[in-house]
């Protein structure tokens, strides 16, 4: 019984975490530039979440923005662009772009931070 519970907990946690190769891809394609320019990635995730509310809608909005970035499609306020330049168009293959967006959404997903409290 204990083994089953341990396996269930471990498999649930592994769904929300990234393995080392996924972390490397995410860091290489997304987070390196965000850290260099001091752009808070978690803030970006929360803004997308508040505007689009579903992972699927967020995925397509991010993909669309990265392919053809402009201020009117950005979720950031216009003041943001006084400090940070608009990003250049991304030059990743379609499969790599989709994987990077998926990993970004998975990494910052708020569901993994939710804690269920036991029933009283």
RAQUIVEN-V755602 format. One record per residue. N is the residue number from 1. RES is the residue in one small letter. OMEGA is omega in degrees with one decimal (999 if undefined). BURIAL is 1 if it has 24 or more other C-alpha atoms within 12 Angstrom, else 0. Layout:
BEGIN
N&RES&OMEGA&BURIAL + N&RES&OMEGA&BURIAL
END
This chain:
BEGIN
1&x&179.4&0 + 2&x&179.0&0 + 3&x&-179.3&0 + 4&x&179.0&0 + 5&x&178.8&0 + 6&x&-179.9&0 + 7&x&178.9&0 + 8&x&178.8&0 + 9&x&-179.2&0 + 10&x&-179.1&0 + 11&x&177.0&0 + 12&x&179.1&0 + 13&x&-178.7&0 + 14&x&176.6&0 + 15&x&-176.1&0 + 16&x&-179.5&1 + 17&x&176.5&0 + 18&x&174.9&1 + 19&x&-175.1&0 + 20&x&-179.9&0 + 21&x&176.7&0 + 22&x&178.2&0 + 23&x&180.0&0 + 24&x&178.8&0 + 25&x&179.9&1 + 26&x&-179.9&1 + 27&x&-177.3&0 + 28&x&-172.8&0 + 29&x&-174.1&1 + 30&x&-166.0&1 + 31&x&179.2&1 + 32&x&179.9&0 + 33&x&179.6&0 + 34&x&179.3&0 + 35&x&-179.9&0 + 36&x&-178.1&0 + 37&x&-179.9&0 + 38&x&176.3&0 + 39&x&-177.3&0 + 40&x&-176.6&0 + 41&x&-179.4&1 + 42&x&176.0&0 + 43&x&177.4&0 + 44&x&179.6&1 + 45&x&-178.1&1 + 46&x&177.3&1 + 47&x&176.8&0 + 48&x&-179.5&1 + 49&x&-178.8&1 + 50&x&-179.2&0 + 51&x&-172.0&0 + 52&x&171.7&0 + 53&x&176.2&0 + 54&x&178.9&0 + 55&x&-177.9&1 + 56&x&179.3&0 + 57&x&178.0&0 + 58&x&-179.7&1 + 59&x&-177.2&1 + 60&x&178.2&0 + 61&x&179.0&1 + 62&x&-179.7&1 + 63&x&-179.9&1 + 64&x&179.8&0 + 65&x&-177.5&1 + 66&x&178.9&1 + 67&x&-179.4&0 + 68&x&-176.8&0 + 69&x&170.0&0 + 70&x&-173.6&0 + 71&x&-177.4&0 + 72&x&179.2&0 + 73&x&-177.0&0 + 74&x&175.6&1 + 75&x&-178.0&1 + 76&x&178.5&1 + 77&x&-176.4&0 + 78&x&178.6&0 + 79&x&178.9&0 + 80&x&-175.7&0 + 81&x&171.4&0 + 82&x&-179.4&0 + 83&x&-176.3&0 + 84&x&178.1&0 + 85&x&175.1&0 + 86&x&-174.6&1 + 87&x&175.5&0 + 88&x&177.4&0 + 89&x&-176.8&0 + 90&x&-178.6&1 + 91&x&174.5&0 + 92&x&173.2&0 + 93&x&-176.3&0 + 94&x&-178.3&0 + 95&x&-179.7&0 + 96&x&177.8&0 + 97&x&179.6&1 + 98&x&179.8&1 + 99&x&-179.1&1 + 100&x&178.4&1 + 101&x&178.6&1 + 102&x&-179.3&1 + 103&x&176.8&1 + 104&x&-179.8&1 + 105&x&179.8&1 + 106&x&-176.8&1 + 107&x&-176.1&1 + 108&x&-177.3&1 + 109&x&-178.2&1 + 110&x&-179.5&0 + 111&x&-179.0&0 + 112&x&179.6&0 + 113&x&-179.8&0 + 114&x&178.5&0 + 115&x&177.1&0 + 116&x&178.5&0 + 117&x&-179.8&0 + 118&x&178.3&0 + 119&x&-179.7&0 + 120&x&999&0
END
